[in-house]
């Protein structure tokens, strides 16, 4: 199994040396990104969902420990390796607090990096999708001739093996997404609403019926209006924009039950932008609207309402990245122009 590694360090020579001097393939490691600061690394982590993040502590903007704190709230499974030239106790103590397993002091040898990677790999969870391709193949044979009854019998027989809703839930969503990947798009019925139904239904018989009905709709309902995976992700983001733990990995594994790398590629292809850019853009657009309405006195509350939690400094950094100005400057500028018009 290949694991994904992201590197963040503001020193270009160090980034390049780590990438080029180690035979990562022999370690079953794929380098997903090499980032020059914490903000860039956070966006890349949102898009590529790495298993391991190797980061410097002192970087401009969002430093390494702030990056780790932010990511810990999004994904508790990511393992961190810290690179630093500063053997200070406070850094080490904060690193331990966030569950960092490896703390390497510069200059660092190749052997030390390889050993650290081996250590963190041992603690990584393995996520596997259930094997349901055989059922999908049989369902697809029912579609051309409209054999709804036979498809229903196949589903009833398959679902009868699951006596608990908690067992059936991931299977049903996997089946749905497998049908989607086999070029059978979901119908125009709101796929986001359907997945919400599955997540909250606790009665196994009701759950069987919900899943069966939607799968039969996908197979046998003709519609020119289709809901893509990107549409589903966007619908979920819009209704959960204030959730600071919102991430593509969470949506992939808890809402759609598909591989996050596949979802990342598909979202970018279907929407024309990376997930991190879409999420940040929506948050900043909503923040701009709220700042116009409420002014700069409510920045902390606005940061929380658009998913930046109790971190107005991080909110300000992202806001400036997307608008070229700080939230306070933006609000004051809008207020000035409003008074000029009056």
TORLOLO-22356 format. One record per residue (C-alpha): residue in one letter; x, y, z negated. Coordinates in steps of 0.1 Angstrom, whole numbers, padded with zeros to 4 digits, always signed. Layout:
BEGIN
aXYZ
...
END
This chain:
BEGIN
x+0000+0000+0000
x+0012+0035+0009
x+0011+0062-0017
x+0009+0099-0010
x+0034+0124-0024
x+0032+0162-0023
x+0063+0184-0030
x+0061+0220-0044
x+0092+0241-0049
x+0100+0277-0040
x+0136+0268-0030
x+0135+0257+0007
x+0168+0238+0005
x+0155+0217-0024
x+0123+0209-0006
x+0141+0199+0026
x+0166+0178+0007
x+0140+0158-0012
x+0120+0152+0020
x+0150+0143+0042
x+0176+0125+0020
x+0153+0098+0006
x+0140+0069+0026
x+0104+0074+0015
x+0090+0046+0038
x+0111+0020+0019
x+0093+0032-0013
x+0059+0029+0004
x+0055+0067+0001
x+0041+0092+0026
x+0049+0129+0022
x+0017+0147+0027
x+0029+0183+0023
x+0060+0204+0013
x+0048+0236-0003
x+0067+0268-0012
x+0044+0279-0041
x+0016+0269-0064
x-0012+0284-0044
x-0001+0267-0012
x+0003+0234-0031
x-0032+0237-0047
x-0048+0241-0013
x-0028+0211+0001
x-0038+0190-0029
x-0074+0198-0023
x-0071+0187+0014
x-0048+0157+0011
x-0056+0142-0023
x-0020+0130-0030
x-0013+0103-0056
x+0018+0120-0069
x+0028+0157-0071
x+0065+0166-0076
x+0066+0203-0086
x+0090+0229-0098
x+0079+0248-0129
x+0088+0284-0120
x+0072+0294-0087
x+0056+0327-0076
x+0019+0332-0082
x+0007+0299-0096
x+0035+0282-0115
x+0040+0245-0118
x+0024+0240-0152
x-0006+0262-0143
x-0009+0241-0111
x-0009+0209-0131
x-0035+0223-0156
x-0058+0232-0126
x-0053+0198-0109
x-0058+0179-0141
x-0094+0193-0143
x-0100+0182-0107
x-0084+0148-0106
x-0071+0129-0137
x-0055+0102-0116
x-0028+0123-0100
x+0006+0117-0115
x+0031+0145-0118
x+0069+0147-0117
x+0083+0180-0129
x+0115+0195-0114
x+0131+0223-0133
x+0164+0241-0141
x+0151+0252-0174
x+0154+0227-0203
x+0131+0247-0226
x+0110+0230-0253
x+0078+0249-0246
x+0078+0237-0210
x+0083+0201-0220
x+0056+0204-0247
x+0031+0217-0222
x+0041+0191-0197
x+0035+0163-0222
x+0001+0179-0231
x-0010+0175-0194
x+0002+0139-0193
x+0033+0145-0172
x+0053+0113-0171
x+0086+0125-0156
x+0105+0157-0164
x+0137+0160-0143
x+0163+0187-0148
x+0181+0202-0118
x+0205+0194-0102
x+0187+0160-0096
x+0202+0130-0080
x+0184+0108-0054
x+0186+0079-0079
x+0168+0099-0106
x+0140+0109-0082
x+0136+0073-0069
x+0135+0060-0105
x+0109+0086-0115
x+0087+0077-0085
x+0088+0040-0093
x+0077+0048-0129
x+0047+0069-0119
x+0037+0044-0091
x+0032+0017-0118
x+0004+0038-0134
x-0015+0047-0103
x-0050+0032-0099
x-0060+0014-0067
x-0093+0024-0050
x-0108-0002-0027
x-0141-0001-0008
x-0163-0032-0008
x-0162-0054+0023
x-0195-0051+0041
x-0186-0051+0078
x-0203-0084+0084
x-0237-0070+0073
x-0231-0039+0094
x-0225-0060+0125
x-0257-0079+0120
x-0277-0048+0114
x-0264-0032+0146
x-0276-0062+0166
x-0311-0054+0155
x-0310-0018+0168
x-0313-0021+0206
x-0345-0041+0205
x-0360-0024+0175
x-0361-0055+0153
x-0370-0036+0121
x-0384-0066+0103
x-0353-0087+0108
x-0331-0058+0096
x-0353-0055+0065
x-0349-0092+0058
x-0311-0089+0061
x-0311-0060+0036
x-0334-0077+0012
x-0313-0108+0012
x-0281-0089+0008
x-0294-0066-0020
x-0308-0096-0039
x-0273-0104-0050
x-0272-0073-0072
x-0291-0072-0104
x-0278-0039-0118
x-0282-0004-0103
x-0245+0003-0112
x-0234-0026-0090
x-0257-0017-0061
x-0250+0020-0060
x-0215+0020-0045
x-0225-0009-0022
x-0254+0010-0007
x-0234+0041-0001
x-0206+0022+0014
x-0231+0005+0038
x-0245+0039+0048
x-0211+0053+0055
x-0199+0022+0074
x-0229+0026+0097
x-0219+0062+0102
x-0184+0052+0112
x-0198+0027+0137
x-0212+0056+0157
x-0247+0054+0143
x-0251+0090+0129
x-0275+0096+0100
x-0309+0110+0109
x-0318+0146+0104
x-0333+0137+0070
x-0312+0155+0043
x-0283+0130+0037
x-0272+0151+0007
x-0306+0147-0010
x-0305+0109-0003
x-0271+0105-0020
x-0284+0125-0050
x-0313+0100-0052
x-0289+0071-0053
x-0267+0086-0079
x-0295+0093-0104
x-0318+0062-0098
x-0313+0037-0126
x-0340+0011-0117
x-0324-0015-0094
x-0357-0023-0075
x-0363+0014-0068
x-0327+0018-0057
x-0330-0012-0033
x-0360+0006-0017
x-0343+0040-0014
x-0312+0025+0002
x-0332+0002+0026
x-0355+0030+0037
x-0326+0054+0045
x-0306+0027+0064
x-0337+0017+0085
x-0341+0054+0093
x-0305+0056+0105
x-0309+0025+0126
x-0343+0031+0142
x-0352+0068+0140
x-0344+0087+0172
x-0335+0123+0167
x-0315+0149+0186
x-0308+0167+0154
x-0281+0148+0134
x-0265+0154+0101
x-0227+0150+0102
x-0204+0142+0073
x-0192+0178+0073
x-0228+0189+0070
x-0233+0167+0040
x-0201+0180+0023
x-0211+0216+0030
x-0246+0210+0016
x-0231+0196-0016
x-0206+0225-0019
x-0232+0252-0015
x-0253+0237-0043
x-0223+0230-0066
x-0202+0261-0059
x-0200+0271-0096
x-0184+0237-0106
x-0147+0244-0111
x-0141+0206-0108
x-0155+0205-0073
x-0131+0187-0049
x-0131+0167-0017
x-0118+0137-0036
x-0148+0139-0060
x-0172+0141-0031
x-0155+0112-0012
x-0154+0088-0042
x-0185+0098-0062
x-0210+0110-0036
x-0201+0094-0003
x-0180+0064-0015
x-0156+0067+0014
x-0118+0071+0018
x-0108+0107+0010
x-0082+0109+0037
x-0108+0099+0063
x-0132+0125+0049
x-0105+0151+0050
x-0097+0145+0087
x-0134+0142+0096
x-0144+0174+0078
x-0116+0194+0095
x-0125+0180+0129
x-0163+0186+0126
x-0161+0220+0109
x-0130+0234+0124
x-0113+0242+0091
x-0098+0225+0061
x-0119+0218+0031
x-0099+0240+0008
x-0103+0269+0031
x-0140+0264+0034
x-0145+0261-0003
x-0124+0291-0011
x-0140+0312+0016
x-0175+0305+0003
x-0165+0312-0032
x-0149+0345-0023
x-0178+0355+0000
x-0202+0349-0029
x-0179+0368-0053
x-0178+0398-0029
x-0216+0399-0029
x-0218+0397-0067
x-0191+0424-0071
x-0211+0447-0049
x-0242+0441-0070
x-0226+0441-0105
x-0193+0460-0103
x-0159+0452-0118
x-0172+0451-0154
x-0184+0415-0148
x-0153+0400-0132
x-0150+0372-0158
x-0186+0361-0154
x-0184+0363-0116
x-0152+0342-0117
x-0171+0315-0136
x-0202+0317-0114
x-0181+0310-0083
x-0161+0280-0097
x-0130+0296-0111
x-0140+0288-0147
x-0123+0309-0174
x-0094+0318-0153
x-0099+0354-0139
x-0061+0356-0131
x-0063+0327-0107
x-0096+0341-0093
x-0079+0374-0086
x-0050+0356-0068
x-0073+0337-0045
x-0095+0368-0040
x-0065+0388-0029
x-0052+0360-0006
x-0085+0360+0013
x-0094+0398+0012
x-0061+0416+0008
x-0073+0433-0023
x-0081+0425-0060
x-0116+0420-0073
x-0114+0452-0093
x-0101+0472-0063
x-0128+0457-0041
x-0156+0466-0065
x-0143+0502-0070
x-0140+0507-0032
x-0175+0495-0026
x-0188+0518-0054
x-0169+0548-0040
x-0183+0542-0005
x-0218+0538-0019
x-0216+0571-0037
x-0202+0588-0006
x-0233+0577+0014
x-0256+0590-0013
END
